[in-house]
Amino acid sequence: MATTTARKAEIKTRTTDQVKAEATSVYSRWGLSLSDAINMFLIKSIEVGGLPFNLRVEKPSYEAISAKAYHAALNAEGVAVLPADWDDEDE
């Protein structure tokens, strides 16, 4: 038989209004309050003995790299027009 313990301990934290609103929206889709989600995070952290997720940076997708890459303007024929300060005479 499982017993429940009353939640009496309080944790205060600071975040931005945007982070709070977006996180609240994410967890509300699962029927969870922000308090429930934080408690789940803490309990899972205890179970695994650390952070319950991987902090390694994932390899960016082609789309993510492309979004930050330089995109030359195209002329009427669809050929890239390079910036005038690029020296391409060495080729």
N, C-alpha and C positions, 0 to 999 in steps of 0.2 A: 504494500500500500504506500503510495507516494504522499509525502507531506509537502505542504508549501510553507515557505517562510515569508513573513511579511517583509516587504521592502521598506526599510527605515533609513538606510544610509543614503546620504545625499552626495552627489558629485556635481560640481559646477565647472563649466567649461565655456570658453569663448570661441566664437566663429563669426563668419560674416552672415548677414541676412540672406544672401543668395545661397550660400552653402546650406544653411538651415532649411530654407524653403525647398531646395532641390532634393535634399536628403529626405525631408518629410514626405515629399511627393513620391519618391522611390519606394519608401517603406510602407506608405499608406496603400499602395497597390497590392501589397501583401497582407493588408489588414493589421499592420504593426504601427505602433506609435514610435516616435524617435526614442523614447525611454526604453521601450521593448527592444529596439534594434541595438541600442548601446549595451543593454544587459546581455543580449545574445553575443555581442562581440566580446564582452568581458568573460563570459562563461566559456566560450570557445577558446579564448586566449589561455585560460586556465587549463582546459582539456589538452591543448597541444603544447603547452609550456612556452608560449611565445605568441608572436603575431599570427593570426589565423589566415594569413594570405602571403603570397610571395611578393617581395619588394623588388625583384629584379626587373630591370627595364626590358620590355618586350621589343623585338626587332620591329622597326616601323614597316608598314606596308608600302607598296609602290605608290599608292594614292597619297599617303602621308608625306612621303619624300617628294613626290611630284608637286604637292600643294606648296612646298617651300622652295622649290627649285626655280631658277631663273627661266622665264619664258620670254623668248625674243618675240618682238612684234613681227608679223608676217606682211610681206608686200602683196600686191595684187595677184601675183603668180603663186602665192603661198610659200614663198621662200623667206627664211628667217632674215631679218634685217638686224645685223649686229651693231652694238653701240659704236659710235665713231672713235672712241678712245681705245678700242681693241685693235691691237696691231696684228693683222693676219698676213702680213707680207712675208713672214718667215717660212711660210709653207711652200 
